[in-house]
Amino acid sequence: MFGSVKQKAADHAIKALSPLIAITQRYIGLPPGFWEDTFVLGFIGMMIDFHAVVTSDVRISQTDKVHFVFPIVFSALSKMDGEVISKKFFQLLAQEPRDPDFDKAVQSAIVCAAASQGKMPSENDPFYQSFVKAKELASAQGALQDIGAIGGWLLQILFIGPFKQRISDEESSNEVEPGIGEQGKVEHWVAEEQGEAYRWHREAEHGSIDAMYALGICYKDGVGVPQDYAEAVKWLRQAAEHGHVKAQLSFGELLYALVGEKGSEVEEVKFYRRVADKARAKGKHLTFGSLRDLDADGL
């Protein structure tokens, strides 16, 4: 019986945290050393403790957590030796004074865990502004009262964003600064942390064509916002109709992919031909088939 309780706790934590690892891998990848990073260990470790003990509705001893639950969960999430990762986590947890990055991650995880149960930090809490930002982002999606949406944004603000910044700091010499209004740098916009989608939405609403394109790509690929093809079509169409070449290409390709949408092939042809006409006006002769590989910035 006791074995089944421990396994239930471990299974619950694995199920709850696997999506977070998958999202992190999709947005920023899992670089070498990911499962050795003190910030990662602090955050994931505390989330394991929360899901295994609190949300699984089981009672397990500290010994069972150390020697069974944590190694099992870390193994499942990392596809590596969970015992080694678990041992490192508990060493950092017991260390005095704690590693600053580890401790910040632990506190961030506690806030995320509390938010998932509908609890918000006080105004004096250092994480209060992060919670407010998460609510604003959820509200922009029409999900102000959705605890899951708010919690999802907190995970991005307090874990995915900061870890991406840690990676960026190490590669800062190779980074390109984004520039609003510069069409050739919109791809870098799309790679920015997910909270930026809220800014793009506001700028798109105020008429920024580049922001319309960037927001459309976000909705198409599910970057920073839930994947929503209807919203992607809406924003890419608006940017395309304003003459944004890359939006024209992306809009056509998206409609082509949405086979069930009536008239999609007609719309694709119309927008691709518009790009071709623009190319010919600059002395470039392109066939319709070559448009898929077109570098729009080169027009």
Backbone as numpy.savetxt, mean C-alpha at the origin, in Angstrom:
# Nx Ny Nz CAx CAy CAz Cx Cy Cz
-6.08 -31.20 23.77 -6.89 -30.00 23.77 -6.03 -28.73 23.77
-4.98 -28.76 24.66 -4.14 -27.58 24.76 -3.39 -27.31 23.46
-2.98 -28.39 22.80 -2.31 -28.23 21.52 -3.20 -27.56 20.52
-4.46 -27.91 20.51 -5.39 -27.31 19.55 -5.61 -25.83 19.83
-5.56 -25.43 21.10 -5.71 -24.02 21.46 -4.52 -23.21 20.94
-3.32 -23.75 21.12 -2.12 -23.08 20.62 -2.16 -22.96 19.10
-2.58 -24.02 18.48 -2.64 -24.01 17.02 -3.69 -23.03 16.52
-4.81 -22.95 17.23 -5.84 -22.00 16.86 -5.32 -20.57 16.91
-4.56 -20.27 17.97 -3.99 -18.93 18.11 -3.03 -18.63 16.96
-2.19 -19.60 16.64 -1.22 -19.41 15.57 -1.92 -19.26 14.21
-2.89 -20.12 13.95 -3.61 -20.06 12.68 -4.33 -18.73 12.51
-4.89 -18.24 13.61 -5.62 -16.97 13.55 -4.68 -15.82 13.21
-3.51 -15.81 13.84 -2.54 -14.75 13.58 -2.03 -14.81 12.14
-1.80 -16.00 11.65 -1.33 -16.16 10.26 -2.36 -15.63 9.28
-3.60 -15.99 9.51 -4.69 -15.54 8.62 -4.84 -14.03 8.66
-4.70 -13.44 9.85 -4.88 -12.00 10.01 -3.74 -11.19 9.41
-2.51 -11.72 9.47 -1.34 -10.94 9.07 -0.82 -11.24 7.67
-1.22 -12.35 7.09 -0.75 -12.68 5.73 -1.09 -11.58 4.73
-2.30 -10.98 4.78 -2.59 -9.90 3.83 -1.65 -8.69 3.98
-1.26 -8.38 5.22 -0.36 -7.25 5.44 0.99 -7.50 4.77
1.50 -8.72 4.90 2.78 -9.06 4.27 2.64 -9.01 2.76
1.52 -9.51 2.25 1.29 -9.50 0.80 1.22 -8.08 0.26
0.54 -7.19 0.99 0.41 -5.80 0.57 1.77 -5.11 0.61
2.53 -5.36 1.67 3.86 -4.78 1.78 4.74 -5.22 0.63
4.67 -6.50 0.29 5.47 -7.04 -0.81 5.06 -6.40 -2.13
3.77 -6.18 -2.30 3.29 -5.59 -3.55 3.71 -4.14 -3.69
3.60 -3.37 -2.62 3.88 -1.95 -2.69 5.37 -1.63 -2.71
6.15 -2.28 -1.85 7.56 -1.91 -1.73 8.51 -3.08 -1.82
7.97 -4.31 -1.88 8.83 -5.48 -1.92 9.33 -5.86 -0.54
9.89 -7.04 -0.43 10.50 -7.50 0.82 12.00 -7.63 0.56
12.76 -6.58 0.79 14.19 -6.59 0.47 14.96 -7.55 1.36
16.17 -7.91 0.95 17.02 -8.75 1.80 17.16 -8.10 3.18
17.06 -8.90 4.22 17.16 -8.35 5.56 15.85 -7.87 6.13
14.76 -8.04 5.37 13.45 -7.58 5.84 13.12 -8.19 7.19
13.32 -9.51 7.35 12.95 -10.20 8.58 14.01 -10.09 9.67
15.01 -9.25 9.42 16.01 -8.94 10.45 15.90 -7.49 10.90
15.11 -6.71 10.17 14.97 -5.30 10.47 14.26 -5.10 11.81
14.81 -4.27 12.66 14.25 -4.08 14.01 12.85 -3.47 13.97
12.61 -2.57 13.01 11.29 -1.95 12.89 10.26 -3.00 12.48
10.61 -3.82 11.52 9.70 -4.88 11.06 9.41 -5.87 12.19
10.45 -6.29 12.88 10.26 -7.26 13.97 9.37 -6.69 15.07
9.58 -5.43 15.42 8.77 -4.83 16.47 7.31 -4.76 16.09
7.03 -4.34 14.86 5.64 -4.17 14.44 4.96 -5.53 14.25
5.55 -6.39 13.46 4.92 -7.69 13.17 4.82 -8.53 14.44
5.84 -8.46 15.28 5.82 -9.24 16.52 4.66 -8.84 17.42
4.44 -7.55 17.58 3.34 -7.10 18.44 1.98 -7.40 17.81
1.91 -7.36 16.49 0.66 -7.72 15.83 0.36 -9.22 15.96
1.41 -10.02 15.97 1.22 -11.46 16.22 0.64 -11.65 17.62
1.22 -10.96 18.58 0.76 -11.09 19.96 -0.71 -10.68 20.07
-1.07 -9.58 19.40 -2.44 -9.08 19.44 -3.42 -10.09 18.83
-3.12 -10.55 17.63 -4.06 -11.44 16.94 -4.09 -12.84 17.56
-2.95 -13.30 18.04 -2.91 -14.65 18.62 -3.61 -14.70 19.97
-3.50 -13.64 20.73 -4.03 -13.65 22.10 -5.38 -12.96 22.22
-5.54 -11.80 21.57 -6.75 -11.01 21.76 -7.87 -11.43 20.82
-7.61 -11.33 19.51 -8.70 -11.58 18.57 -9.00 -13.05 18.34
-8.09 -13.94 18.73 -8.37 -15.37 18.55 -9.26 -15.91 19.67
-9.42 -15.08 20.73 -10.30 -15.45 21.85 -9.84 -16.72 22.55
-8.52 -16.87 22.68 -7.99 -18.01 23.43 -6.99 -17.50 24.46
-6.75 -18.31 25.46 -5.78 -17.96 26.50 -4.60 -18.91 26.39
-3.43 -18.35 26.18 -2.23 -19.18 26.10 -1.15 -18.56 26.99
-0.24 -19.38 27.45 0.82 -18.93 28.34 1.93 -18.25 27.55
2.76 -17.51 28.27 3.91 -16.87 27.65 4.85 -17.91 27.06
4.98 -19.04 27.75 5.83 -20.13 27.26 5.33 -20.65 25.92
4.02 -20.82 25.81 3.46 -21.29 24.54 3.65 -20.26 23.43
3.55 -18.99 23.78 3.77 -17.96 22.78 5.22 -18.00 22.27
6.16 -18.07 23.22 7.58 -18.02 22.87 8.01 -19.26 22.09
7.57 -20.42 22.52 8.08 -21.67 21.95 7.19 -22.31 20.89
5.98 -21.79 20.72 5.10 -22.41 19.73 4.49 -21.38 18.77
3.69 -20.47 19.31 2.92 -19.57 18.45 3.81 -18.68 17.59
4.73 -17.95 18.21 5.55 -17.01 17.46 6.42 -17.70 16.41
7.12 -18.79 16.74 7.91 -19.47 15.70 7.05 -19.96 14.54
5.86 -20.49 14.84 4.97 -20.99 13.79 4.51 -19.84 12.88
4.10 -18.75 13.48 3.58 -17.62 12.70 4.70 -16.97 11.88
5.84 -16.72 12.50 6.96 -16.12 11.77 7.39 -17.02 10.60
7.38 -18.33 10.81 7.74 -19.26 9.74 6.76 -19.15 8.57
5.46 -19.10 8.89 4.43 -19.03 7.86 4.50 -17.72 7.09
4.76 -16.62 7.78 4.78 -15.32 7.13 6.05 -15.08 6.32
7.17 -15.57 6.82 8.46 -15.28 6.20 8.95 -16.36 5.25
8.41 -17.57 5.38 8.90 -18.74 4.63 10.37 -19.00 4.97
10.72 -18.65 6.20 12.09 -18.84 6.68 12.02 -19.55 8.03
13.16 -19.59 8.73 13.24 -20.23 10.04 12.59 -19.31 11.07
11.35 -19.61 11.43 10.61 -18.78 12.36 11.18 -18.77 13.76
11.86 -19.83 14.14 12.44 -19.88 15.49 13.52 -18.82 15.64
14.33 -18.65 14.60 15.40 -17.65 14.64 14.81 -16.24 14.72
13.80 -15.98 13.90 13.17 -14.65 13.89 12.48 -14.37 15.21
11.78 -15.39 15.72 11.08 -15.24 16.99 12.05 -14.96 18.14
13.16 -15.66 18.13 14.18 -15.47 19.18 14.70 -14.03 19.14
14.93 -13.51 17.95 15.42 -12.15 17.81 14.39 -11.15 18.33
13.11 -11.40 18.02 12.05 -10.50 18.49 12.03 -10.43 20.01
12.05 -11.57 20.67 11.96 -11.57 22.14 13.22 -11.01 22.79
14.35 -11.14 22.11 15.57 -10.51 22.62 15.44 -8.99 22.59
14.93 -8.48 21.48 14.73 -7.03 21.36 13.68 -6.53 22.33
12.66 -7.35 22.57 11.58 -6.97 23.48 12.08 -6.84 24.91
13.04 -7.69 25.27 13.55 -7.71 26.64 14.72 -6.74 26.84
15.25 -6.23 25.77 16.44 -5.37 25.83 16.15 -4.05 26.54
17.04 -3.63 27.39 16.93 -2.34 28.09 18.23 -1.55 27.92
18.17 -0.32 27.42 16.98 0.30 26.84 16.68 -0.33 25.48
15.45 -0.21 25.06 15.07 -0.80 23.79 15.66 -0.03 22.61
15.84 -0.76 21.52 16.24 -0.12 20.26 15.15 0.88 19.88
15.49 2.13 19.54 14.48 3.16 19.24 13.53 2.77 18.10
14.07 2.17 17.04 13.21 1.78 15.91 12.27 0.65 16.31
12.78 -0.27 17.10 11.95 -1.38 17.57 10.84 -0.85 18.46
11.20 0.04 19.37 10.20 0.56 20.30 9.13 1.39 19.57
9.54 2.17 18.58 8.57 2.95 17.80 7.60 2.01 17.08
8.14 0.92 16.54 7.29 -0.05 15.84 6.31 -0.72 16.80
6.78 -1.04 17.99 5.92 -1.66 19.00 4.76 -0.74 19.33
5.06 0.53 19.56 4.01 1.49 19.89 3.06 1.70 18.72
3.58 1.70 17.50 2.73 1.84 16.32 1.78 0.66 16.19
2.29 -0.53 16.47 1.46 -1.73 16.38 0.34 -1.70 17.42
0.65 -1.20 18.60 -0.36 -1.10 19.66 -1.49 -0.17 19.22
-1.14 0.95 18.57 -2.16 1.89 18.08 -3.02 1.22 17.02
-2.38 0.51 16.08 -3.13 -0.17 15.02 -4.04 -1.24 15.60
-3.54 -1.98 16.58 -4.35 -3.02 17.20 -5.56 -2.42 17.90
-5.35 -1.32 18.63 -6.45 -0.66 19.33 -7.48 -0.13 18.34
-7.01 0.44 17.23 -7.91 1.01 16.23 -8.79 -0.07 15.61
-8.24 -1.28 15.46 -9.03 -2.36 14.88 -10.19 -2.78 15.78
-10.14 -2.34 17.04 -11.23 -2.61 17.97 -12.06 -1.35 18.25
-11.84 -0.34 17.40 -12.63 0.88 17.52 -12.14 1.86 18.55
-10.92 1.69 19.05 -10.37 2.58 20.06 -9.42 3.58 19.41
-9.57 4.85 19.75 -8.71 5.88 19.17 -7.81 6.48 20.24
-6.61 6.93 19.85 -5.70 7.53 20.83 -6.22 8.89 21.30
-5.77 9.32 22.46 -6.17 10.63 22.96 -5.46 11.72 22.18
-5.95 12.95 22.31 -5.35 14.06 21.58 -3.91 14.33 22.00
-3.54 13.89 23.19 -2.17 14.09 23.66 -1.24 12.97 23.22
-1.79 11.94 22.64 -0.98 10.80 22.19 -0.17 11.21 20.96
1.11 10.83 20.88 1.93 11.19 19.71 1.41 10.60 18.40
0.56 9.59 18.49 0.02 8.96 17.29 -1.36 9.52 16.91
-1.82 10.52 17.63 -3.16 11.04 17.38 -3.31 11.58 15.96
-2.33 12.33 15.49 -2.41 12.92 14.15 -2.42 11.85 13.06
-1.73 10.76 13.30 -1.76 9.65 12.34 -3.16 9.06 12.26
-3.81 8.97 13.41 -5.18 8.45 13.43 -6.12 9.41 12.70
-5.93 10.71 12.91 -6.77 11.71 12.23 -6.59 11.61 10.73
-5.33 11.45 10.28 -5.07 11.33 8.85 -5.72 10.08 8.28
-5.69 8.98 9.04 -6.31 7.74 8.59 -7.81 7.92 8.42
-8.42 8.65 9.35 -9.87 8.92 9.25 -10.18 9.79 8.04
-9.31 10.76 7.76 -9.53 11.63 6.59 -9.46 10.81 5.30
-8.50 9.91 5.23 -8.35 9.09 4.04 -9.53 8.13 3.88
-9.99 7.58 5.00 -11.16 6.71 4.95 -12.39 7.50 4.53
-12.49 8.73 5.03 -13.62 9.58 4.70 -13.64 9.91 3.20
-12.44 10.11 2.63 -12.35 10.42 1.20 -12.86 9.27 0.35
-12.85 8.07 0.93 -13.36 6.89 0.23 -14.81 6.62 0.58
-15.41 7.51 1.38 -16.78 7.30 1.80 -16.91 6.25 2.88
-15.85 6.05 3.67 -15.86 4.99 4.68 -15.44 5.54 6.04
-15.94 6.73 6.39 -15.53 7.38 7.63 -15.80 6.53 8.86
-16.93 5.81 8.87 -17.29 5.02 10.05 -16.83 3.57 9.95
-16.08 3.25 8.91 -15.62 1.88 8.70 -14.32 1.64 9.46
-14.39 0.87 10.54 -13.21 0.61 11.36 -12.13 -0.08 10.54
-12.55 -0.99 9.66 -11.58 -1.70 8.84 -10.83 -0.77 7.91
-11.54 0.21 7.32 -10.89 1.16 6.41 -9.90 2.04 7.17
-10.31 2.51 8.34 -9.42 3.35 9.14 -8.19 2.55 9.57
-8.43 1.32 10.00 -7.31 0.47 10.40 -6.37 0.18 9.25
-6.92 -0.01 8.05 -6.09 -0.25 6.89 -5.19 0.92 6.56
-5.74 2.14 6.67 -4.92 3.32 6.42 -3.86 3.50 7.50
-4.20 3.16 8.74 -3.20 3.25 9.81 -2.03 2.31 9.55
-2.33 1.11 9.06 -1.26 0.16 8.73 -0.33 0.76 7.68
-0.91 1.44 6.72 -0.09 2.06 5.67 0.70 3.23 6.22
0.07 4.03 7.08 0.73 5.22 7.62 1.81 4.87 8.64
1.53 3.88 9.48 2.44 3.57 10.59 3.40 2.43 10.33
3.14 1.63 9.30 4.07 0.53 9.02 4.62 0.57 7.60
3.76 0.50 6.58 4.25 0.41 5.21 5.00 1.69 4.82
4.41 2.85 5.11 5.07 4.11 4.78 6.42 4.28 5.46
6.48 4.12 6.79 7.77 4.27 7.48 8.83 3.27 7.02
8.41 2.03 6.74 9.42 1.07 6.29 9.92 1.44 4.90
9.01 1.89 4.04 9.45 2.33 2.71 10.43 3.49 2.83
10.18 4.39 3.79 11.08 5.52 4.00 12.45 5.04 4.45
12.49 3.98 5.25 13.76 3.41 5.71 14.56 2.93 4.51
13.86 2.31 3.56 14.53 1.83 2.35 15.00 3.02 1.52
14.12 4.02 1.39 14.44 5.20 0.58 15.64 5.95 1.14
15.75 6.01 2.46 16.87 6.72 3.08 18.20 6.08 2.69
18.17 4.75 2.53 19.40 4.05 2.16 19.74 4.25 0.69
18.75 4.61 -0.11 18.97 4.76 -1.54 18.74 6.21 -1.99
18.80 7.14 -1.05 18.44 8.53 -1.34 19.28 9.13 -2.46
20.51 8.71 -2.57 21.37 9.29 -3.60 20.91 8.95 -5.01
20.09 7.89 -5.13 19.62 7.46 -6.44 18.20 7.89 -6.74
17.56 8.60 -5.81 16.16 8.95 -6.00 15.98 10.18 -6.86
14.83 10.28 -7.51 14.45 11.43 -8.31 13.32 12.14 -7.60
13.45 13.45 -7.43 12.39 14.18 -6.75 11.19 14.34 -7.67
9.96 14.06 -7.14 8.78 14.23 -7.97 8.48 15.70 -8.22
7.90 16.01 -9.38 7.56 17.39 -9.69 6.13 17.47 -10.18
5.28 18.19 -9.49 3.89 18.34 -9.89 3.84 19.09 -11.21
3.09 18.59 -12.16 2.94 19.23 -13.44 3.96 18.77 -14.47
4.90 17.93 -14.10 5.87 17.42 -15.03 5.46 16.01 -15.42
4.99 15.89 -16.67 4.38 14.64 -17.11 5.35 13.46 -17.00
6.63 13.74 -17.23 7.61 12.65 -17.22 7.90 12.10 -15.85
7.36 12.73 -14.80 7.64 12.27 -13.44 6.42 11.72 -12.74
5.34 11.56 -13.47 4.11 11.08 -12.84 4.29 9.65 -12.33
5.14 8.87 -13.03 5.37 7.49 -12.56 5.93 7.49 -11.14
6.77 8.47 -10.84 7.33 8.54 -9.50 6.25 8.90 -8.49
5.31 9.71 -8.91 4.15 10.02 -8.05 3.46 8.72 -7.65
3.20 7.87 -8.65 2.44 6.64 -8.39 3.18 5.75 -7.41
4.49 5.89 -7.34 5.28 5.05 -6.43 5.36 5.63 -5.02
4.89 6.84 -4.82 4.97 7.45 -3.49 4.07 6.72 -2.50
4.29 6.96 -1.23 3.52 6.26 -0.21 2.02 6.51 -0.36
1.25 5.57 0.11 -0.18 5.52 -0.22 -0.97 6.74 0.23
-0.52 7.42 1.28 -1.24 8.60 1.73 -1.30 9.70 0.68
-0.37 9.67 -0.30 -0.36 10.68 -1.33 -1.60 10.62 -2.22
-2.24 9.47 -2.29 -3.43 9.35 -3.13 -4.49 10.36 -2.72
-4.54 10.66 -1.44 -5.51 11.65 -0.95 -5.20 13.02 -1.54
-3.92 13.37 -1.60 -3.52 14.66 -2.18 -3.84 14.71 -3.67
-3.57 13.60 -4.37 -3.88 13.56 -5.81 -5.37 13.76 -6.04
-6.17 13.18 -5.13 -7.61 13.30 -5.29 -8.03 14.77 -5.18
-7.49 15.46 -4.21 -7.82 16.87 -4.04 -7.36 17.70 -5.23
-6.14 17.42 -5.74 -5.62 18.18 -6.86 -6.38 17.87 -8.14
-6.79 16.62 -8.28 -7.59 16.25 -9.45 -8.93 16.98 -9.43
-9.52 17.06 -8.24 -10.79 17.76 -8.10 -10.65 19.24 -8.45
-9.44 19.78 -8.27 -9.19 21.19 -8.57 -8.66 21.39 -9.98
-8.69 20.34 -10.80 -8.37 20.50 -12.21 -6.99 20.10 -12.67
-6.14 19.54 -11.80 -4.81 19.12 -12.23 -4.91 17.88 -13.12
-4.48 18.02 -14.37 -4.57 16.91 -15.32 -3.61 15.80 -14.94
-2.38 16.16 -14.51 -1.43 15.14 -14.07 -1.98 14.35 -12.89
-2.65 15.06 -11.96 -3.22 14.39 -10.79 -4.36 13.46 -11.21
-5.15 13.87 -12.22 -6.21 12.99 -12.72 -5.61 11.68 -13.23
-4.53 11.81 -13.99 -3.85 10.62 -14.52 -3.31 9.74 -13.39
-2.58 10.38 -12.44 -1.99 9.63 -11.34 -3.07 8.93 -10.51
-4.17 9.62 -10.25 -5.25 9.04 -9.46 -5.90 7.88 -10.21
-6.06 8.04 -11.52 -6.62 6.96 -12.32 -5.76 5.70 -12.26
-4.43 5.89 -12.32 -3.51 4.76 -12.23 -3.60 4.11 -10.85
-3.75 4.94 -9.81 -3.89 4.42 -8.45 -5.11 3.49 -8.36
-6.24 3.96 -8.87 -7.45 3.15 -8.82 -7.33 1.91 -9.70
-6.65 2.03 -10.83 -6.50 0.88 -11.72 -5.67 -0.23 -11.07
-4.58 0.19 -10.39 -3.66 -0.79 -9.82 -3.88 -1.04 -8.33
-4.79 -0.28 -7.69 -5.02 -0.46 -6.26 -3.89 0.05 -5.42
-3.25 1.15 -5.83 -2.12 1.73 -5.09 -2.63 2.86 -4.21
-2.65 2.63 -2.92 -3.08 3.66 -1.99 -4.58 3.75 -1.81
-5.32 3.14 -2.69 -6.78 3.09 -2.61 -7.22 1.71 -3.05
-8.41 1.28 -2.66 -8.90 -0.01 -3.13 -9.02 -0.01 -4.66
-8.67 -1.11 -5.29 -8.79 -1.19 -6.74 -10.24 -0.98 -7.16
-10.46 -0.02 -8.07 -11.81 0.33 -8.49 -11.74 0.77 -9.95
-12.15 -0.13 -10.85 -12.04 0.15 -12.28 -12.97 1.29 -12.71
-14.12 1.41 -12.06 -15.04 2.48 -12.41 -14.39 3.84 -12.14
-13.74 3.98 -10.99 -13.05 5.23 -10.66 -11.84 5.43 -11.57
-11.15 4.34 -11.91 -10.00 4.44 -12.81 -10.43 4.97 -14.17
-11.52 4.42 -14.69 -12.04 4.88 -15.98 -12.43 6.36 -15.90
-13.07 6.73 -14.81 -13.53 8.11 -14.64 -12.37 9.10 -14.72
-11.30 8.85 -13.96 -10.21 9.81 -13.89 -9.30 9.74 -15.10
-9.05 8.54 -15.63 -8.23 8.44 -16.84 -8.94 9.08 -18.03
-10.25 8.90 -18.09 -11.01 9.52 -19.18 -10.90 11.05 -19.12
-11.03 11.61 -17.91 -10.95 13.07 -17.77 -9.58 13.59 -18.20
-8.52 12.91 -17.76 -7.17 13.33 -18.14 -6.97 13.17 -19.64
-7.48 12.05 -20.19 -7.33 11.79 -21.62 -8.04 12.86 -22.45
-9.22 13.24 -22.02 -9.98 14.24 -22.76 -9.32 15.62 -22.72
-8.41 15.82 -21.75 -7.65 17.07 -21.68 -6.35 16.97 -22.47
-6.16 15.86 -23.18 -4.98 15.72 -24.02 -3.78 15.08 -23.38
-3.93 14.49 -22.18 -2.81 13.82 -21.50 -2.53 12.51 -22.25
-1.38 12.45 -22.94 -1.09 11.33 -23.84 -1.04 9.99 -23.11
-0.36 9.96 -21.98 -0.26 8.69 -21.26 -1.62 8.26 -20.72
-2.44 9.23 -20.34 -3.78 8.89 -19.89 -4.59 8.31 -21.04
-4.40 8.84 -22.25 -5.10 8.32 -23.41 -4.74 6.86 -23.64
-3.44 6.56 -23.54 -3.00 5.17 -23.72 -3.54 4.27 -22.62
-3.41 4.72 -21.37 -3.86 3.91 -20.24 -5.36 3.70 -20.27
-6.09 4.74 -20.66 -7.55 4.64 -20.74 -7.95 3.62 -21.80
-7.32 3.71 -22.96 -7.63 2.75 -24.02 -7.32 1.33 -23.62
-6.14 1.12 -23.00 -5.75 -0.22 -22.59 -6.69 -0.77 -21.52
-7.11 0.11 -20.61 -8.00 -0.34 -19.55 -9.35 -0.76 -20.13
-9.88 0.04 -21.02 -11.16 -0.31 -21.64 -11.05 -1.59 -22.45
-9.90 -1.76 -23.10 -9.68 -2.98 -23.87 -9.68 -4.20 -22.96
-9.09 -4.02 -21.75 -9.02 -5.13 -20.80 -10.39 -5.46 -20.20
-11.22 -4.45 -20.08 -12.55 -4.66 -19.52 -13.47 -5.15 -20.64
-13.31 -6.42 -20.98 -13.98 -6.99 -22.14 -15.49 -6.82 -22.08
-16.05 -6.87 -20.89 -17.49 -6.81 -20.77 -18.08 -5.42 -20.97
-17.22 -4.40 -21.08 -17.73 -3.04 -21.21 -18.11 -2.76 -22.67
-19.35 -2.47 -22.93 -19.86 -2.23 -24.28 -19.13 -1.07 -24.92
-18.67 -1.30 -26.16 -18.02 -0.23 -26.91 -16.58 0.02 -26.52
-15.99 -0.85 -25.69 -14.63 -0.59 -25.24 -13.64 -0.57 -26.40
-13.81 -1.46 -27.38 -12.87 -1.50 -28.48 -12.96 -0.23 -29.32
-14.16 0.31 -29.48 -14.33 1.55 -30.22 -13.61 2.69 -29.51
-13.78 2.77 -28.17 -13.13 3.82 -27.40 -11.61 3.69 -27.50
-11.10 2.46 -27.43 -9.67 2.25 -27.50 -9.11 2.74 -28.83
-9.78 2.38 -29.93 -9.34 2.80 -31.25 -9.32 4.33 -31.34
-10.39 4.96 -30.84 -10.49 6.42 -30.90 -9.32 7.10 -30.21
-8.99 6.62 -28.99 -7.93 7.26 -28.25 -6.55 6.92 -28.81
-6.36 5.70 -29.29 -5.08 5.35 -29.88 -4.86 6.16 -31.16
-5.92 6.35 -31.94 -5.79 7.13 -33.17 -5.46 8.59 -32.86
-6.01 9.07 -31.76 -5.73 10.44 -31.36 -4.24 10.60 -31.06
-3.66 9.62 -30.38 -2.23 9.64 -30.08 -1.44 9.53 -31.37
-1.89 8.66 -32.28 -1.18 8.48 -33.55 -1.18 9.77 -34.35
-2.31 10.48 -34.35 -2.39 11.74 -35.07 -1.41 12.76 -34.51
-1.31 12.75 -33.18 -0.37 13.67 -32.54 1.06 13.32 -32.93
1.35 12.02 -33.00 2.69 11.58 -33.38 3.00 11.99 -34.82
2.03 11.80 -35.72 2.25 12.14 -37.12 2.47 13.65 -37.29
1.77 14.43 -36.47 1.93 15.88 -36.55 3.36 16.30 -36.23
4.07 15.45 -35.49 5.46 15.73 -35.14 6.42 14.96 -36.04
5.87 14.41 -37.14 6.73 13.74 -38.10 7.06 12.30 -37.77
6.31 11.71 -36.84 6.55 10.32 -36.47 5.44 9.45 -37.06
5.84 8.44 -37.79 4.88 7.58 -38.46 4.76 6.27 -37.67
3.61 6.06 -37.09 3.39 4.90 -36.24 2.23 4.08 -36.76
2.37 2.77 -36.64 1.25 1.90 -36.97 0.41 1.74 -35.73
-0.86 1.36 -35.90 -1.74 1.17 -34.75 -1.17 0.12 -33.80
-0.61 -0.94 -34.34 -0.07 -2.01 -33.51 1.10 -1.59 -32.66
1.84 -0.58 -33.12 3.03 -0.17 -32.36 2.69 0.75 -31.20
1.44 1.21 -31.13 1.09 2.18 -30.09 1.18 1.61 -28.69
1.02 0.31 -28.55 1.08 -0.29 -27.22 2.46 -0.11 -26.59
3.49 -0.04 -27.41 4.86 0.09 -26.90 5.36 1.53 -26.99
4.45 2.45 -27.26 4.82 3.83 -27.46 5.31 4.49 -26.17
6.41 5.23 -26.27 6.88 6.05 -25.15 6.25 7.42 -25.34
5.15 7.66 -24.62 4.38 8.88 -24.83 5.20 10.12 -24.53
6.16 10.03 -23.61 6.96 11.21 -23.29 7.82 11.64 -24.48
8.04 10.70 -25.40 8.89 11.02 -26.53 8.17 11.73 -27.65
6.85 11.89 -27.53 6.10 12.54 -28.61 6.42 14.03 -28.68
